Amino acid sequence: MKENLYNYILGIADNNLILGQRLGELCGHGPSLETDIALTNITLDLLGQTRSYYQYAASLLDDQKPKMISPFYVQSRNIEMYYW
C-alpha cells in the first residue's frame, strides 16, 4: 500500500515538473506582458508543488518527517534521476 502511494506521489510530482518546465519555455513569448507574468507565476507554483511532492515521497521512504531534498537529484524506483 505504501509503495503504491509512493509511486502515485512520484507520478504527480513528475507531471508537475514537466508541465512547469514546458510553461517556463513560453516565458517571453506570450502575446502580452500580463500573459507572460501569469505563465511565469503558474510555472513557479507548479515547481513549488513539485518540490513538496518530492519531499513527501522522501518522507514515505524514510518513515520520518518531511525533509529537504535536493531538487537536482531524486532517487526513485531504484533509478537515479537528475532534474533541472
PDB file of N, CA, C and O in Angstrom:
ATOM      1  N   MET A   1       0.831  -1.197   0.000  1.00  0.00           N
ATOM      2  CA  MET A   1       0.000   0.000   0.000  1.00  0.00           C
ATOM      3  C   MET A   1       0.874   1.258   0.000  1.00  0.00           C
ATOM      4  O   MET A   1       0.609   2.204  -0.742  1.00  0.00           O
ATOM      5  N   LYS A   2       1.909   1.261   0.832  1.00  0.00           N
ATOM      6  CA  LYS A   2       2.772   2.422   0.919  1.00  0.00           C
ATOM      7  C   LYS A   2       3.555   2.624  -0.382  1.00  0.00           C
ATOM      8  O   LYS A   2       3.810   3.758  -0.787  1.00  0.00           O
ATOM      9  N   GLU A   3       3.929   1.530  -1.026  1.00  0.00           N
ATOM     10  CA  GLU A   3       4.649   1.632  -2.287  1.00  0.00           C
ATOM     11  C   GLU A   3       3.750   2.210  -3.379  1.00  0.00           C
ATOM     12  O   GLU A   3       4.217   2.971  -4.227  1.00  0.00           O
ATOM     13  N   ASN A   4       2.467   1.855  -3.363  1.00  0.00           N
ATOM     14  CA  ASN A   4       1.522   2.420  -4.324  1.00  0.00           C
ATOM     15  C   ASN A   4       1.376   3.923  -4.129  1.00  0.00           C
ATOM     16  O   ASN A   4       1.350   4.677  -5.101  1.00  0.00           O
ATOM     17  N   LEU A   5       1.282   4.362  -2.875  1.00  0.00           N
ATOM     18  CA  LEU A   5       1.190   5.789  -2.585  1.00  0.00           C
ATOM     19  C   LEU A   5       2.455   6.509  -3.035  1.00  0.00           C
ATOM     20  O   LEU A   5       2.390   7.595  -3.610  1.00  0.00           O
ATOM     21  N   TYR A   6       3.605   5.895  -2.769  1.00  0.00           N
ATOM     22  CA  TYR A   6       4.886   6.483  -3.168  1.00  0.00           C
ATOM     23  C   TYR A   6       4.950   6.658  -4.693  1.00  0.00           C
ATOM     24  O   TYR A   6       5.338   7.720  -5.179  1.00  0.00           O
ATOM     25  N   ASN A   7       4.578   5.634  -5.433  1.00  0.00           N
ATOM     26  CA  ASN A   7       4.594   5.718  -6.898  1.00  0.00           C
ATOM     27  C   ASN A   7       3.585   6.734  -7.421  1.00  0.00           C
ATOM     28  O   ASN A   7       3.851   7.429  -8.401  1.00  0.00           O
ATOM     29  N   TYR A   8       2.431   6.821  -6.769  1.00  0.00           N
ATOM     30  CA  TYR A   8       1.416   7.797  -7.163  1.00  0.00           C
ATOM     31  C   TYR A   8       1.929   9.225  -6.951  1.00  0.00           C
ATOM     32  O   TYR A   8       1.772  10.077  -7.826  1.00  0.00           O
ATOM     33  N   ILE A   9       2.540   9.486  -5.796  1.00  0.00           N
ATOM     34  CA  ILE A   9       3.081  10.815  -5.499  1.00  0.00           C
ATOM     35  C   ILE A   9       4.198  11.162  -6.479  1.00  0.00           C
ATOM     36  O   ILE A   9       4.281  12.301  -6.939  1.00  0.00           O
ATOM     37  N   LEU A  10       5.054  10.200  -6.804  1.00  0.00           N
ATOM     38  CA  LEU A  10       6.112  10.464  -7.787  1.00  0.00           C
ATOM     39  C   LEU A  10       5.526  10.781  -9.160  1.00  0.00           C
ATOM     40  O   LEU A  10       6.051  11.632  -9.879  1.00  0.00           O
ATOM     41  N   GLY A  11       4.460  10.112  -9.521  1.00  0.00           N
ATOM     42  CA  GLY A  11       3.814  10.397 -10.798  1.00  0.00           C
ATOM     43  C   GLY A  11       3.262  11.815 -10.858  1.00  0.00           C
ATOM     44  O   GLY A  11       3.419  12.506 -11.865  1.00  0.00           O
ATOM     45  N   ILE A  12       2.619  12.245  -9.784  1.00  0.00           N
ATOM     46  CA  ILE A  12       2.108  13.617  -9.720  1.00  0.00           C
ATOM     47  C   ILE A  12       3.259  14.612  -9.765  1.00  0.00           C
ATOM     48  O   ILE A  12       3.187  15.619 -10.469  1.00  0.00           O
ATOM     49  N   ALA A  13       4.316  14.333  -9.017  1.00  0.00           N
ATOM     50  CA  ALA A  13       5.474  15.236  -8.988  1.00  0.00           C
ATOM     51  C   ALA A  13       6.126  15.327 -10.364  1.00  0.00           C
ATOM     52  O   ALA A  13       6.489  16.417 -10.807  1.00  0.00           O
ATOM     53  N   ASP A  14       6.274  14.204 -11.036  1.00  0.00           N
ATOM     54  CA  ASP A  14       6.868  14.207 -12.376  1.00  0.00           C
ATOM     55  C   ASP A  14       6.013  15.008 -13.358  1.00  0.00           C
ATOM     56  O   ASP A  14       6.544  15.756 -14.179  1.00  0.00           O
ATOM     57  N   ASN A  15       4.694  14.852 -13.274  1.00  0.00           N
ATOM     58  CA  ASN A  15       3.795  15.609 -14.156  1.00  0.00           C
ATOM     59  C   ASN A  15       3.916  17.107 -13.903  1.00  0.00           C
ATOM     60  O   ASN A  15       3.991  17.892 -14.848  1.00  0.00           O
ATOM     61  N   ASN A  16       3.935  17.507 -12.627  1.00  0.00           N
ATOM     62  CA  ASN A  16       4.077  18.928 -12.298  1.00  0.00           C
ATOM     63  C   ASN A  16       5.409  19.473 -12.778  1.00  0.00           C
ATOM     64  O   ASN A  16       5.480  20.598 -13.275  1.00  0.00           O
ATOM     65  N   LEU A  17       6.460  18.684 -12.634  1.00  0.00           N
ATOM     66  CA  LEU A  17       7.786  19.134 -13.058  1.00  0.00           C
ATOM     67  C   LEU A  17       7.826  19.377 -14.560  1.00  0.00           C
ATOM     68  O   LEU A  17       8.301  20.421 -15.007  1.00  0.00           O
ATOM     69  N   ILE A  18       7.335  18.429 -15.335  1.00  0.00           N
ATOM     70  CA  ILE A  18       7.360  18.569 -16.787  1.00  0.00           C
ATOM     71  C   ILE A  18       6.462  19.718 -17.234  1.00  0.00           C
ATOM     72  O   ILE A  18       6.849  20.502 -18.100  1.00  0.00           O
ATOM     73  N   LEU A  19       5.274  19.825 -16.658  1.00  0.00           N
ATOM     74  CA  LEU A  19       4.374  20.911 -17.025  1.00  0.00           C
ATOM     75  C   LEU A  19       4.984  22.271 -16.673  1.00  0.00           C
ATOM     76  O   LEU A  19       4.878  23.220 -17.449  1.00  0.00           O
ATOM     77  N   GLY A  20       5.620  22.363 -15.506  1.00  0.00           N
ATOM     78  CA  GLY A  20       6.283  23.604 -15.125  1.00  0.00           C
ATOM     79  C   GLY A  20       7.415  23.960 -16.067  1.00  0.00           C
ATOM     80  O   GLY A  20       7.595  25.129 -16.408  1.00  0.00           O
ATOM     81  N   GLN A  21       8.182  22.965 -16.490  1.00  0.00           N
ATOM     82  CA  GLN A  21       9.278  23.221 -17.424  1.00  0.00           C
ATOM     83  C   GLN A  21       8.745  23.676 -18.783  1.00  0.00           C
ATOM     84  O   GLN A  21       9.300  24.589 -19.394  1.00  0.00           O
ATOM     85  N   ARG A  22       7.686  23.048 -19.249  1.00  0.00           N
ATOM     86  CA  ARG A  22       7.121  23.422 -20.549  1.00  0.00           C
ATOM     87  C   ARG A  22       6.529  24.831 -20.509  1.00  0.00           C
ATOM     88  O   ARG A  22       6.693  25.600 -21.456  1.00  0.00           O
ATOM     89  N   LEU A  23       5.847  25.166 -19.424  1.00  0.00           N
ATOM     90  CA  LEU A  23       5.312  26.520 -19.308  1.00  0.00           C
ATOM     91  C   LEU A  23       6.434  27.546 -19.195  1.00  0.00           C
ATOM     92  O   LEU A  23       6.314  28.665 -19.695  1.00  0.00           O
ATOM     93  N   GLY A  24       7.525  27.160 -18.536  1.00  0.00           N
ATOM     94  CA  GLY A  24       8.667  28.059 -18.429  1.00  0.00           C
ATOM     95  C   GLY A  24       9.279  28.386 -19.776  1.00  0.00           C
ATOM     96  O   GLY A  24       9.830  29.470 -19.966  1.00  0.00           O
ATOM     97  N   GLU A  25       9.186  27.455 -20.711  1.00  0.00           N
ATOM     98  CA  GLU A  25       9.712  27.701 -22.057  1.00  0.00           C
ATOM     99  C   GLU A  25       8.923  28.779 -22.790  1.00  0.00           C
ATOM    100  O   GLU A  25       9.435  29.395 -23.725  1.00  0.00           O
ATOM    101  N   LEU A  26       7.677  29.012 -22.371  1.00  0.00           N
ATOM    102  CA  LEU A  26       6.837  30.001 -23.037  1.00  0.00           C
ATOM    103  C   LEU A  26       7.062  31.421 -22.517  1.00  0.00           C
ATOM    104  O   LEU A  26       6.526  32.374 -23.083  1.00  0.00           O
ATOM    105  N   CYS A  27       7.837  31.571 -21.460  1.00  0.00           N
ATOM    106  CA  CYS A  27       8.071  32.901 -20.897  1.00  0.00           C
ATOM    107  C   CYS A  27       8.734  33.794 -21.939  1.00  0.00           C
ATOM    108  O   CYS A  27       9.725  33.417 -22.564  1.00  0.00           O
ATOM    109  N   GLY A  28       8.177  34.962 -22.110  1.00  0.00           N
ATOM    110  CA  GLY A  28       8.714  35.897 -23.076  1.00  0.00           C
ATOM    111  C   GLY A  28       8.146  35.745 -24.470  1.00  0.00           C
ATOM    112  O   GLY A  28       8.495  36.508 -25.371  1.00  0.00           O
ATOM    113  N   HIS A  29       7.269  34.763 -24.660  1.00  0.00           N
ATOM    114  CA  HIS A  29       6.701  34.533 -25.989  1.00  0.00           C
ATOM    115  C   HIS A  29       5.195  34.764 -26.027  1.00  0.00           C
ATOM    116  O   HIS A  29       4.550  34.488 -27.039  1.00  0.00           O
ATOM    117  N   GLY A  30       4.635  35.266 -24.938  1.00  0.00           N
ATOM    118  CA  GLY A  30       3.196  35.486 -24.883  1.00  0.00           C
ATOM    119  C   GLY A  30       2.775  36.724 -25.654  1.00  0.00           C
ATOM    120  O   GLY A  30       3.607  37.569 -25.984  1.00  0.00           O
ATOM    121  N   PRO A  31       1.483  36.833 -25.943  1.00  0.00           N
ATOM    122  CA  PRO A  31       1.004  37.980 -26.716  1.00  0.00           C
ATOM    123  C   PRO A  31       1.019  39.295 -25.937  1.00  0.00           C
ATOM    124  O   PRO A  31       0.976  40.371 -26.534  1.00  0.00           O
ATOM    125  N   SER A  32       1.079  39.211 -24.609  1.00  0.00           N
ATOM    126  CA  SER A  32       1.088  40.436 -23.809  1.00  0.00           C
ATOM    127  C   SER A  32       1.915  40.221 -22.545  1.00  0.00           C
ATOM    128  O   SER A  32       2.226  39.090 -22.171  1.00  0.00           O
ATOM    129  N   LEU A  33       2.256  41.309 -21.910  1.00  0.00           N
ATOM    130  CA  LEU A  33       3.043  41.241 -20.679  1.00  0.00           C
ATOM    131  C   LEU A  33       2.277  40.517 -19.584  1.00  0.00           C
ATOM    132  O   LEU A  33       2.862  39.744 -18.825  1.00  0.00           O
ATOM    133  N   GLU A  34       0.973  40.760 -19.494  1.00  0.00           N
ATOM    134  CA  GLU A  34       0.163  40.121 -18.455  1.00  0.00           C
ATOM    135  C   GLU A  34       0.147  38.599 -18.616  1.00  0.00           C
ATOM    136  O   GLU A  34       0.174  37.867 -17.627  1.00  0.00           O
ATOM    137  N   THR A  35       0.104  38.135 -19.845  1.00  0.00           N
ATOM    138  CA  THR A  35       0.117  36.695 -20.102  1.00  0.00           C
ATOM    139  C   THR A  35       1.457  36.094 -19.695  1.00  0.00           C
ATOM    140  O   THR A  35       1.502  35.019 -19.097  1.00  0.00           O
ATOM    141  N   ASP A  36       2.534  36.774 -20.013  1.00  0.00           N
ATOM    142  CA  ASP A  36       3.861  36.285 -19.624  1.00  0.00           C
ATOM    143  C   ASP A  36       4.007  36.198 -18.112  1.00  0.00           C
ATOM    144  O   ASP A  36       4.533  35.214 -17.593  1.00  0.00           O
ATOM    145  N   ILE A  37       3.550  37.211 -17.412  1.00  0.00           N
ATOM    146  CA  ILE A  37       3.648  37.213 -15.949  1.00  0.00           C
ATOM    147  C   ILE A  37       2.781  36.107 -15.355  1.00  0.00           C
ATOM    148  O   ILE A  37       3.195  35.437 -14.409  1.00  0.00           O
ATOM    149  N   ALA A  38       1.586  35.912 -15.902  1.00  0.00           N
ATOM    150  CA  ALA A  38       0.705  34.850 -15.407  1.00  0.00           C
ATOM    151  C   ALA A  38       1.327  33.474 -15.618  1.00  0.00           C
ATOM    152  O   ALA A  38       1.290  32.632 -14.720  1.00  0.00           O
ATOM    153  N   LEU A  39       1.897  33.239 -16.798  1.00  0.00           N
ATOM    154  CA  LEU A  39       2.530  31.943 -17.065  1.00  0.00           C
ATOM    155  C   LEU A  39       3.728  31.715 -16.140  1.00  0.00           C
ATOM    156  O   LEU A  39       3.949  30.604 -15.659  1.00  0.00           O
ATOM    157  N   THR A  40       4.491  32.772 -15.900  1.00  0.00           N
ATOM    158  CA  THR A  40       5.634  32.649 -15.001  1.00  0.00           C
ATOM    159  C   THR A  40       5.189  32.301 -13.586  1.00  0.00           C
ATOM    160  O   THR A  40       5.812  31.470 -12.926  1.00  0.00           O
ATOM    161  N   ASN A  41       4.115  32.933 -13.117  1.00  0.00           N
ATOM    162  CA  ASN A  41       3.611  32.635 -11.772  1.00  0.00           C
ATOM    163  C   ASN A  41       3.067  31.214 -11.671  1.00  0.00           C
ATOM    164  O   ASN A  41       3.270  30.542 -10.659  1.00  0.00           O
ATOM    165  N   ILE A  42       2.387  30.759 -12.700  1.00  0.00           N
ATOM    166  CA  ILE A  42       1.889  29.378 -12.698  1.00  0.00           C
ATOM    167  C   ILE A  42       3.058  28.396 -12.706  1.00  0.00           C
ATOM    168  O   ILE A  42       3.018  27.368 -12.029  1.00  0.00           O
ATOM    169  N   THR A  43       4.094  28.717 -13.473  1.00  0.00           N
ATOM    170  CA  THR A  43       5.288  27.863 -13.520  1.00  0.00           C
ATOM    171  C   THR A  43       5.932  27.756 -12.150  1.00  0.00           C
ATOM    172  O   THR A  43       6.274  26.660 -11.707  1.00  0.00           O
ATOM    173  N   LEU A  44       6.100  28.886 -11.478  1.00  0.00           N
ATOM    174  CA  LEU A  44       6.708  28.860 -10.141  1.00  0.00           C
ATOM    175  C   LEU A  44       5.855  28.076  -9.161  1.00  0.00           C
ATOM    176  O   LEU A  44       6.387  27.372  -8.303  1.00  0.00           O
ATOM    177  N   ASP A  45       4.542  28.187  -9.277  1.00  0.00           N
ATOM    178  CA  ASP A  45       3.649  27.432  -8.403  1.00  0.00           C
ATOM    179  C   ASP A  45       3.787  25.931  -8.638  1.00  0.00           C
ATOM    180  O   ASP A  45       3.843  25.155  -7.684  1.00  0.00           O
ATOM    181  N   LEU A  46       3.843  25.521  -9.900  1.00  0.00           N
ATOM    182  CA  LEU A  46       3.991  24.100 -10.211  1.00  0.00           C
ATOM    183  C   LEU A  46       5.328  23.547  -9.719  1.00  0.00           C
ATOM    184  O   LEU A  46       5.385  22.428  -9.209  1.00  0.00           O
ATOM    185  N   LEU A  47       6.402  24.324  -9.868  1.00  0.00           N
ATOM    186  CA  LEU A  47       7.709  23.859  -9.392  1.00  0.00           C
ATOM    187  C   LEU A  47       7.744  23.784  -7.868  1.00  0.00           C
ATOM    188  O   LEU A  47       8.398  22.904  -7.306  1.00  0.00           O
ATOM    189  N   GLY A  48       7.048  24.697  -7.197  1.00  0.00           N
ATOM    190  CA  GLY A  48       6.945  24.623  -5.739  1.00  0.00           C
ATOM    191  C   GLY A  48       6.177  23.395  -5.289  1.00  0.00           C
ATOM    192  O   GLY A  48       6.557  22.736  -4.321  1.00  0.00           O
ATOM    193  N   GLN A  49       5.093  23.087  -5.995  1.00  0.00           N
ATOM    194  CA  GLN A  49       4.334  21.873  -5.692  1.00  0.00           C
ATOM    195  C   GLN A  49       5.185  20.632  -5.923  1.00  0.00           C
ATOM    196  O   GLN A  49       5.122  19.670  -5.157  1.00  0.00           O
ATOM    197  N   THR A  50       5.980  20.665  -6.985  1.00  0.00           N
ATOM    198  CA  THR A  50       6.856  19.540  -7.296  1.00  0.00           C
ATOM    199  C   THR A  50       7.808  19.270  -6.149  1.00  0.00           C
ATOM    200  O   THR A  50       7.988  18.125  -5.735  1.00  0.00           O
ATOM    201  N   ARG A  51       8.411  20.317  -5.643  1.00  0.00           N
ATOM    202  CA  ARG A  51       9.346  20.163  -4.525  1.00  0.00           C
ATOM    203  C   ARG A  51       8.648  19.561  -3.310  1.00  0.00           C
ATOM    204  O   ARG A  51       9.207  18.687  -2.647  1.00  0.00           O
ATOM    205  N   SER A  52       7.443  20.016  -3.013  1.00  0.00           N
ATOM    206  CA  SER A  52       6.694  19.479  -1.878  1.00  0.00           C
ATOM    207  C   SER A  52       6.361  18.006  -2.077  1.00  0.00           C
ATOM    208  O   SER A  52       6.458  17.213  -1.141  1.00  0.00           O
ATOM    209  N   TYR A  53       5.969  17.640  -3.294  1.00  0.00           N
ATOM    210  CA  TYR A  53       5.658  16.236  -3.569  1.00  0.00           C
ATOM    211  C   TYR A  53       6.893  15.345  -3.412  1.00  0.00           C
ATOM    212  O   TYR A  53       6.801  14.252  -2.853  1.00  0.00           O
ATOM    213  N   TYR A  54       8.041  15.806  -3.900  1.00  0.00           N
ATOM    214  CA  TYR A  54       9.254  15.008  -3.753  1.00  0.00           C
ATOM    215  C   TYR A  54       9.668  14.881  -2.285  1.00  0.00           C
ATOM    216  O   TYR A  54      10.151  13.829  -1.867  1.00  0.00           O
ATOM    217  N   GLN A  55       9.483  15.935  -1.511  1.00  0.00           N
ATOM    218  CA  GLN A  55       9.796  15.858  -0.088  1.00  0.00           C
ATOM    219  C   GLN A  55       8.868  14.869   0.615  1.00  0.00           C
ATOM    220  O   GLN A  55       9.300  14.106   1.478  1.00  0.00           O
ATOM    221  N   TYR A  56       7.596  14.891   0.239  1.00  0.00           N
ATOM    222  CA  TYR A  56       6.656  13.946   0.829  1.00  0.00           C
ATOM    223  C   TYR A  56       7.010  12.511   0.438  1.00  0.00           C
ATOM    224  O   TYR A  56       6.943  11.606   1.270  1.00  0.00           O
ATOM    225  N   ALA A  57       7.384  12.303  -0.818  1.00  0.00           N
ATOM    226  CA  ALA A  57       7.789  10.963  -1.259  1.00  0.00           C
ATOM    227  C   ALA A  57       9.022  10.491  -0.503  1.00  0.00           C
ATOM    228  O   ALA A  57       9.117   9.319  -0.141  1.00  0.00           O
ATOM    229  N   ALA A  58       9.969  11.398  -0.261  1.00  0.00           N
ATOM    230  CA  ALA A  58      11.171  11.026   0.503  1.00  0.00           C
ATOM    231  C   ALA A  58      10.804  10.663   1.932  1.00  0.00           C
ATOM    232  O   ALA A  58      11.396   9.756   2.516  1.00  0.00           O
ATOM    233  N   SER A  59       9.828  11.367   2.501  1.00  0.00           N
ATOM    234  CA  SER A  59       9.432  11.043   3.873  1.00  0.00           C
ATOM    235  C   SER A  59       8.716   9.698   3.938  1.00  0.00           C
ATOM    236  O   SER A  59       8.779   9.016   4.961  1.00  0.00           O
ATOM    237  N   LEU A  60       8.037   9.309   2.861  1.00  0.00           N
ATOM    238  CA  LEU A  60       7.389   7.993   2.839  1.00  0.00           C
ATOM    239  C   LEU A  60       8.429   6.878   2.846  1.00  0.00           C
ATOM    240  O   LEU A  60       8.209   5.822   3.439  1.00  0.00           O
ATOM    241  N   LEU A  61       9.547   7.110   2.194  1.00  0.00           N
ATOM    242  CA  LEU A  61      10.603   6.098   2.159  1.00  0.00           C
ATOM    243  C   LEU A  61      11.300   5.951   3.501  1.00  0.00           C
ATOM    244  O   LEU A  61      11.655   4.844   3.905  1.00  0.00           O
ATOM    245  N   ASP A  62      11.495   7.063   4.189  1.00  0.00           N
ATOM    246  CA  ASP A  62      12.271   7.039   5.424  1.00  0.00           C
ATOM    247  C   ASP A  62      11.430   6.940   6.681  1.00  0.00           C
ATOM    248  O   ASP A  62      11.978   6.799   7.774  1.00  0.00           O
ATOM    249  N   ASP A  63      10.098   7.012   6.553  1.00  0.00           N
ATOM    250  CA  ASP A  63       9.200   6.991   7.712  1.00  0.00           C
ATOM    251  C   ASP A  63       9.571   8.073   8.717  1.00  0.00           C
ATOM    252  O   ASP A  63       9.527   7.842   9.925  1.00  0.00           O
ATOM    253  N   GLN A  64       9.928   9.235   8.231  1.00  0.00           N
ATOM    254  CA  GLN A  64      10.265  10.362   9.083  1.00  0.00           C
ATOM    255  C   GLN A  64       9.454  11.565   8.652  1.00  0.00           C
ATOM    256  O   GLN A  64       8.651  11.502   7.722  1.00  0.00           O
ATOM    257  N   LYS A  65       9.684  12.663   9.354  1.00  0.00           N
ATOM    258  CA  LYS A  65       9.048  13.912   8.966  1.00  0.00           C
ATOM    259  C   LYS A  65       9.600  14.332   7.600  1.00  0.00           C
ATOM    260  O   LYS A  65      10.713  13.951   7.237  1.00  0.00           O
ATOM    261  N   PRO A  66       8.822  15.119   6.842  1.00  0.00           N
ATOM    262  CA  PRO A  66       9.351  15.603   5.558  1.00  0.00           C
ATOM    263  C   PRO A  66      10.669  16.340   5.746  1.00  0.00           C
ATOM    264  O   PRO A  66      10.817  17.129   6.679  1.00  0.00           O
ATOM    265  N   LYS A  67      11.612  16.087   4.873  1.00  0.00           N
ATOM    266  CA  LYS A  67      12.919  16.708   4.984  1.00  0.00           C
ATOM    267  C   LYS A  67      13.285  17.350   3.661  1.00  0.00           C
ATOM    268  O   LYS A  67      12.647  17.108   2.637  1.00  0.00           O
ATOM    269  N   MET A  68      14.303  18.156   3.700  1.00  0.00           N
ATOM    270  CA  MET A  68      14.750  18.833   2.493  1.00  0.00           C
ATOM    271  C   MET A  68      15.508  17.840   1.618  1.00  0.00           C
ATOM    272  O   MET A  68      16.356  17.089   2.098  1.00  0.00           O
ATOM    273  N   ILE A  69      15.188  17.850   0.334  1.00  0.00           N
ATOM    274  CA  ILE A  69      15.944  17.055  -0.616  1.00  0.00           C
ATOM    275  C   ILE A  69      16.398  17.972  -1.732  1.00  0.00           C
ATOM    276  O   ILE A  69      15.781  19.007  -1.985  1.00  0.00           O
ATOM    277  N   SER A  70      17.443  17.605  -2.378  1.00  0.00           N
ATOM    278  CA  SER A  70      17.976  18.430  -3.454  1.00  0.00           C
ATOM    279  C   SER A  70      17.044  18.370  -4.661  1.00  0.00           C
ATOM    280  O   SER A  70      16.611  17.286  -5.050  1.00  0.00           O
ATOM    281  N   PRO A  71      16.727  19.530  -5.265  1.00  0.00           N
ATOM    282  CA  PRO A  71      15.894  19.491  -6.461  1.00  0.00           C
ATOM    283  C   PRO A  71      16.651  18.948  -7.674  1.00  0.00           C
ATOM    284  O   PRO A  71      16.055  18.720  -8.727  1.00  0.00           O
ATOM    285  N   PHE A  72      17.950  18.743  -7.530  1.00  0.00           N
ATOM    286  CA  PHE A  72      18.757  18.277  -8.647  1.00  0.00           C
ATOM    287  C   PHE A  72      18.884  16.766  -8.695  1.00  0.00           C
ATOM    288  O   PHE A  72      19.251  16.214  -9.732  1.00  0.00           O
ATOM    289  N   TYR A  73      18.589  16.086  -7.596  1.00  0.00           N
ATOM    290  CA  TYR A  73      18.790  14.642  -7.570  1.00  0.00           C
ATOM    291  C   TYR A  73      17.675  13.983  -6.778  1.00  0.00           C
ATOM    292  O   TYR A  73      17.428  14.328  -5.623  1.00  0.00           O
ATOM    293  N   VAL A  74      17.011  13.041  -7.406  1.00  0.00           N
ATOM    294  CA  VAL A  74      15.981  12.256  -6.735  1.00  0.00           C
ATOM    295  C   VAL A  74      16.182  10.810  -7.137  1.00  0.00           C
ATOM    296  O   VAL A  74      16.321  10.496  -8.320  1.00  0.00           O
ATOM    297  N   GLN A  75      16.198   9.937  -6.155  1.00  0.00           N
ATOM    298  CA  GLN A  75      16.308   8.519  -6.460  1.00  0.00           C
ATOM    299  C   GLN A  75      14.903   7.939  -6.362  1.00  0.00           C
ATOM    300  O   GLN A  75      14.317   7.892  -5.281  1.00  0.00           O
ATOM    301  N   SER A  76      14.376   7.504  -7.483  1.00  0.00           N
ATOM    302  CA  SER A  76      13.032   6.954  -7.498  1.00  0.00           C
ATOM    303  C   SER A  76      13.015   5.672  -8.308  1.00  0.00           C
ATOM    304  O   SER A  76      13.683   5.545  -9.334  1.00  0.00           O
ATOM    305  N   ARG A  77      12.244   4.744  -7.821  1.00  0.00           N
ATOM    306  CA  ARG A  77      12.089   3.451  -8.497  1.00  0.00           C
ATOM    307  C   ARG A  77      13.442   2.816  -8.808  1.00  0.00           C
ATOM    308  O   ARG A  77      13.621   2.194  -9.855  1.00  0.00           O
ATOM    309  N   ASN A  78      14.394   2.981  -7.881  1.00  0.00           N
ATOM    310  CA  ASN A  78      15.733   2.423  -7.988  1.00  0.00           C
ATOM    311  C   ASN A  78      16.496   2.937  -9.219  1.00  0.00           C
ATOM    312  O   ASN A  78      17.412   2.278  -9.711  1.00  0.00           O
ATOM    313  N   ILE A  79      16.107   4.120  -9.706  1.00  0.00           N
ATOM    314  CA  ILE A  79      16.790   4.740 -10.845  1.00  0.00           C
ATOM    315  C   ILE A  79      17.240   6.125 -10.398  1.00  0.00           C
ATOM    316  O   ILE A  79      16.467   6.858  -9.780  1.00  0.00           O
ATOM    317  N   GLU A  80      18.468   6.485 -10.700  1.00  0.00           N
ATOM    318  CA  GLU A  80      18.935   7.813 -10.349  1.00  0.00           C
ATOM    319  C   GLU A  80      18.465   8.790 -11.429  1.00  0.00           C
ATOM    320  O   GLU A  80      18.681   8.566 -12.620  1.00  0.00           O
ATOM    321  N   MET A  81      17.825   9.867 -10.997  1.00  0.00           N
ATOM    322  CA  MET A  81      17.298  10.851 -11.931  1.00  0.00           C
ATOM    323  C   MET A  81      17.845  12.222 -11.551  1.00  0.00           C
ATOM    324  O   MET A  81      17.939  12.566 -10.373  1.00  0.00           O
ATOM    325  N   TYR A  82      18.193  12.975 -12.547  1.00  0.00           N
ATOM    326  CA  TYR A  82      18.639  14.348 -12.331  1.00  0.00           C
ATOM    327  C   TYR A  82      17.677  15.285 -13.008  1.00  0.00           C
ATOM    328  O   TYR A  82      17.327  15.099 -14.173  1.00  0.00           O
ATOM    329  N   TYR A  83      17.246  16.302 -12.270  1.00  0.00           N
ATOM    330  CA  TYR A  83      16.281  17.266 -12.776  1.00  0.00           C
ATOM    331  C   TYR A  83      16.891  18.640 -12.770  1.00  0.00           C
ATOM    332  O   TYR A  83      17.788  18.934 -11.979  1.00  0.00           O
ATOM    333  N   TRP A  84      16.405  19.479 -13.652  1.00  0.00           N
ATOM    334  CA  TRP A  84      16.750  20.889 -13.810  1.00  0.00           C
ATOM    335  C   TRP A  84      18.145  20.999 -14.222  1.00  0.00           C
ATOM    336  O   TRP A  84      18.647  22.106 -14.414  1.00  0.00           O
TER     337      TRP A  84
END
